[in-house]
Amino acid sequence: MSDTTELRRGARTRLKAEVGFRKPREMPYEIRLADLSQNGCQVRLREKVVNGDLLWITLPGIEMQQSWVRWVEGWNAGLEFERPMHPAVYDHLARQLG
């Protein structure tokens, strides 16, 4: 786990789910979601990204989440959502994906 734990704004729920992923000007595909919070998530990627990259994550039942890469460790990355999720939406997704 990254040493960015202290920088987190909220609790995260550990998950193992496939979600949609897309980089600008590229075709979408599925990746593994490792955890989720109202403000972001941790994902397992199949290609390299760097801090500051813009990405989109598609979570079931809600609009695509514009996200920014905030840390990278190997094939894992921490993403921050452009707009935090409403608490009720987060609770629903955590139950659905957990």
Secondary structure, 3 states (H helix, E strand, C coil): CCHHHHHCCCCCEEEEEEEEEECCCCCCEEEEEEEECCCEEEEECCCCCCCCCEEEEECCCCCCEEEEEEEEECCEEEEEECCCCCHHHHHHHHHHHC
